[in-house]
C-alpha cells in the first residue's frame, strides 16, 4: 500500500460511537431507564446456586457467583439496556473473582447489554492512566462500556479517564451527590456559599461538553446523583444539562420511581437523561430466596424485573 493509500485508509476510519449515542437510543426503544446492578452479596446467594462453603477463600464461591449472575444476565438481556457489576464483590474473591467478572462482562456484552463497571476509581498521574486503560482502553483486559470515577482528588485526576472515553467511545459516571446518608458530611459542606457537590458539578462542565455525543446531544460524561436527594439533583442538572445521570437509591434503598427520574428531561419518548439502578430488588427478590427449582427462580426474577420496568416506565411517561 502506498503512503497516500495508507493515509486515505486511516482518514476513512470512523471514530467510535460515543457511549451516550449508544445508550440513549436503547433506552428510548425500551421505554424505561432501568439499570440492573450485579452486586453478589455472598450471604444472599440462594441455595440453588450456592457451591462449597461460600466463604470468600473457597475456590467454588467464585463459580457460584458467576453462575448466579450469568443466569441474571440471561434473564435481563433484551429487557434492559445496561448492567452494573460492583467490582468490590469480585475483588473479595481474589483472582477467581476477577476472572468471573471478566467473563460476566464478556457475556453481558455478547448478549447486547452495555456494561457499566462500578469501581469508583480516582487517582493521580500514571495510576489514573492505568485504571483508564484497564477498563476503558481499546485493549482493556476487563472491557467496560462505562466506569464510575471519583473526582475528589481533583479534576486533573479525571483527565486520563476523559481521554480514554473520548478515544474509545466509552462513558464515565462521576460521583457528585451520592445516595448514602453520610454523603452530606463532605458533599454538602459549603464553600464560599455553594455546596461542594455543586462546585464539582460546575467543574465538570467542560469535560461534559468534550464527551457530548453528536447524534443525541447527550454527554458520555455522566454523574452519580442519588434518588434520595431530588432537590440536590435538580441543582446538578442545572449545572450539567446534557449529562447522563446514574441514579442509585431506587427500590431497596427507599427511593421512589418518580424521585428517581426527577432530574430527567422531556425527550422523544418521554423523560430521559440517565439510568436508574436497582440491584438487590432484582438479583435477590424476597420470592426467590428459598427457591430450589430453577424455573420458579426464573419466574421470581422476571416478576421483580417486571415490577421495576413497569414502575420506571410509568414514571418517565407520566
C-alpha positions in Angstrom: 0.0 0.0 0.0 1.4 3.4 -1.0 1.8 6.2 1.6 -1.2 8.1 0.1 -3.4 5.0 0.2 -2.4 4.3 3.8 -3.3 7.9 4.8 -6.6 7.6 3.0 -7.4 4.4 4.8 -6.6 5.9 8.1 -8.6 9.0 7.4 -11.7 6.9 6.4 -11.8 5.1 9.7 -14.9 6.4 11.6 -14.5 7.5 15.2 -16.1 5.2 17.7 -19.8 5.8 18.5 -20.0 7.6 21.9 -21.4 5.8 24.9 -24.3 8.2 25.2 -25.2 7.8 21.5 -25.3 4.0 22.1 -27.2 4.2 25.3 -29.9 6.7 24.7 -31.4 5.0 21.6 -31.6 1.7 23.5 -33.4 3.4 26.4 -35.9 5.1 24.1 -36.6 1.8 22.4 -37.2 0.0 25.7 -39.2 2.8 27.2 -37.6 2.7 30.7 -34.3 3.6 32.3 -33.7 0.6 34.5 -30.1 -0.5 35.0 -29.6 -3.8 36.8 -26.9 -3.8 39.4 -24.9 -7.0 39.8 -23.9 -7.0 43.4 -23.3 -10.6 44.6 -23.8 -10.4 48.3 -22.4 -13.8 49.4 -24.8 -14.2 52.3 -27.8 -13.8 49.9 -26.7 -16.3 47.3 -29.7 -18.7 47.0 -29.2 -22.4 47.7 -30.0 -23.1 44.0 -26.6 -21.5 43.1 -24.5 -22.0 46.2 -21.4 -24.2 46.0 -19.0 -25.3 48.6 -18.7 -23.3 51.9 -19.4 -19.9 50.1 -16.5 -18.4 52.1 -14.5 -15.8 50.0 -11.5 -18.0 50.0 -13.3 -21.1 48.8 -12.4 -21.7 45.2 -16.0 -22.7 44.4 -17.5 -19.4 45.7 -16.5 -17.5 42.5 -18.1 -20.3 40.5 -21.4 -19.8 42.4 -21.2 -16.0 41.9 -20.6 -16.4 38.2 -23.4 -19.0 37.8 -25.9 -16.7 39.6 -25.0 -13.5 37.8 -24.7 -15.3 34.5 -28.3 -16.5 34.9 -29.4 -13.0 35.8 -27.7 -11.6 32.7 -29.6 -14.1 30.6 -32.9 -13.0 32.2 -32.4 -9.3 31.7 -30.8 -9.4 28.2 -33.1 -7.6 25.8 -35.2 -6.1 28.6 -32.7 -3.6 29.9 -30.0 -1.5 28.3 -27.3 -1.8 30.8 -26.0 -3.8 33.8 -23.7 -2.6 36.5 -21.3 -5.0 38.2 -19.9 -3.7 41.5 -16.2 -4.6 41.5 -15.8 -4.9 45.3 -17.8 -8.1 45.4 -15.5 -9.7 42.9 -12.2 -8.4 44.4 -13.1 -10.0 47.7 -12.8 -13.4 45.9 -9.3 -12.9 44.7 -8.2 -13.8 41.2 -11.0 -16.2 40.7 -13.5 -13.4 41.4 -11.8 -11.1 38.9 -11.8 -13.9 36.3 -15.6 -14.3 37.0 -16.0 -10.5 36.5 -14.2 -10.6 33.2 -16.3 -13.5 31.9 -19.5 -11.8 33.1 -18.6 -8.6 31.3 -17.9 -10.5 28.1 -21.2 -12.5 28.5 -23.2 -9.3 29.0 -21.7 -7.5 26.1 -22.3 -10.6 23.8 -25.9 -10.5 24.9 -26.2 -6.9 23.7 -26.0 -5.3 27.1 -23.9 -2.3 27.9 -21.6 -2.8 30.9 -21.1 0.0 33.5 -18.4 -1.1 35.9 -18.9 0.4 39.3 -15.3 0.7 40.5 -15.2 4.4 41.7 -11.7 4.8 40.6 -9.8 8.0 41.2 -6.0 8.6 41.4 -3.2 10.7 40.1 -0.9 10.6 37.0 0.1 7.3 35.7 -2.0 5.4 38.2 -5.1 7.0 36.8 -3.9 6.2 33.3 -3.5 2.6 34.3 -7.1 2.4 35.6 -8.4 4.0 32.5 -6.5 1.6 30.3 -7.6 -1.4 32.4 -11.3 -0.8 31.9 -11.8 1.8 29.1 -8.9 1.2 26.8 -9.1 -0.2 23.3 -7.4 -3.4 24.6 -8.7 -3.4 28.1 -8.3 -6.7 29.9 -11.7 -6.2 31.6 -13.6 -4.2 29.0 -16.4 -2.0 30.2 -18.6 0.4 28.3 -18.5 2.9 31.2 -16.9 3.3 34.5 -17.7 5.1 37.8 -15.0 7.5 38.9 -14.3 9.7 42.0 -13.3 13.3 41.4 -12.5 14.3 45.0 -8.7 14.1 44.4 -9.1 17.0 41.9 -10.3 17.5 38.4 -6.9 16.7 36.9 -7.3 13.1 38.1 -10.2 12.8 35.7 -8.2 13.7 32.5 -6.9 10.2 31.7 -10.4 8.8 32.0 -11.9 11.5 29.8 -9.2 10.9 27.2 -9.8 7.2 27.2 -13.6 7.7 27.0 -13.2 10.1 24.1 -10.8 7.8 22.2 -12.7 4.6 22.6 -16.4 5.5 22.7 -16.7 4.8 26.5 -18.6 6.6 29.3 -17.9 7.9 32.7 -20.1 8.5 35.7 -18.6 10.9 38.2 -19.5 10.8 41.9 -21.3 14.1 42.7 -24.1 13.6 45.2 -24.2 10.0 46.3 -27.2 8.3 47.9 -25.7 7.2 51.2 -26.9 9.1 54.4 -23.4 10.3 55.2 -22.8 11.9 51.8 -23.6 15.3 53.3 -20.7 15.1 55.7 -18.5 16.4 52.9 -20.5 16.8 49.7 -23.0 19.3 51.3 -20.3 21.4 53.0 -20.5 25.0 51.8 -17.5 26.7 50.2 -18.0 30.4 49.5 -21.7 30.0 49.7 -22.0 26.9 47.5 -22.1 23.2 48.5 -19.1 21.1 47.5 -21.2 18.9 45.2 -22.4 22.0 43.3 -18.8 23.1 42.8 -17.9 19.6 41.5 -20.9 19.6 39.1 -19.9 23.0 37.7 -16.3 21.9 37.4 -17.3 19.0 35.2 -19.0 21.2 32.5 -16.0 21.4 30.1 -15.4 17.7 30.2 -19.1 17.0 29.7 -19.0 19.1 26.6 -15.9 17.3 25.3 -17.8 14.0 25.6 -21.1 15.2 24.1 -22.5 12.7 21.5 -23.1 14.1 18.0 -26.2 12.1 17.4 -28.3 12.5 20.6 -26.6 15.6 22.1 -26.2 13.7 25.4 -22.8 13.6 27.1 -20.9 10.4 27.8 -19.7 12.1 31.0 -22.4 11.4 33.4 -22.8 11.9 37.2 -23.9 9.8 40.1 -26.8 11.5 41.9 -29.0 9.6 44.3 -32.7 9.3 44.1 -32.8 10.1 47.8 -31.7 13.7 47.1 -34.1 15.1 44.5 -33.5 18.8 45.3 -29.8 18.5 45.1 -30.2 16.5 41.9 -32.0 19.4 40.3 -29.1 21.7 41.2 -26.7 19.3 39.5 -29.0 19.1 36.4 -28.9 22.9 36.1 -25.1 22.8 36.1 -24.9 19.9 33.6 -28.0 20.0 31.4 -26.8 17.3 28.9 -25.0 14.9 31.4 -26.4 11.5 31.9 -27.4 10.7 35.5 -26.7 7.4 37.2 -29.4 7.3 39.9 -28.8 4.9 42.9 -31.2 4.7 45.8 -34.3 3.4 44.0 -36.1 0.4 45.3 -34.3 -1.3 48.2 -32.8 2.0 49.4 -36.1 3.7 49.6 -36.2 6.0 46.6 -39.4 6.0 44.6 -39.6 5.7 40.8 -40.8 9.3 40.5 -38.0 10.6 42.6 -35.5 8.5 40.6 -36.4 10.3 37.4 -36.9 13.8 38.9 -33.7 15.1 37.2 -34.7 13.7 33.7 -36.0 16.0 31.0 -38.5 15.6 28.2 -37.3 13.6 25.2 -38.9 12.0 22.1 -40.5 9.1 24.0 -40.9 10.6 27.5 -38.5 11.7 30.2 -34.9 10.8 29.6 -31.4 11.7 30.7 -30.0 8.8 32.6 -30.3 5.4 34.1 -31.8 4.2 37.4 -30.0 1.4 39.2 -31.7 -1.5 41.1 -29.5 -4.3 42.5 -30.9 -6.3 45.4 -34.5 -6.0 44.4 -33.8 -7.6 41.1 -31.0 -10.1 41.9 -32.3 -11.1 45.3 -36.1 -10.7 45.4 -37.8 -12.0 48.5 -39.7 -14.5 46.5 -36.5 -16.1 45.1 -34.6 -16.6 48.4 -35.8 -20.1 49.3 -36.5 -21.4 45.9 -34.6 -24.6 44.8 -36.3 -25.0 41.5 -34.6 -23.2 38.5 -37.9 -22.5 36.7 -39.5 -20.9 39.8 -36.4 -18.9 40.4 -36.6 -17.5 36.9 -40.2 -16.6 37.4 -39.3 -14.7 40.6 -36.6 -12.8 38.9 -38.9 -12.0 36.0 -41.6 -10.7 38.4 -39.1 -8.4 40.1 -37.9 -7.2 36.8 -41.4 -6.6 35.5 -42.2 -4.5 38.6 -39.2 -2.3 38.2 -39.7 -1.8 34.5 -43.4 -1.0 34.9 -42.7 1.5 37.8 -39.9 3.3 35.9 -41.7 3.1 32.6 -44.7 4.8 34.0 -42.6 7.4 35.8 -40.9 8.5 32.5 -44.2 8.6 30.7 -46.2 10.5 33.3 
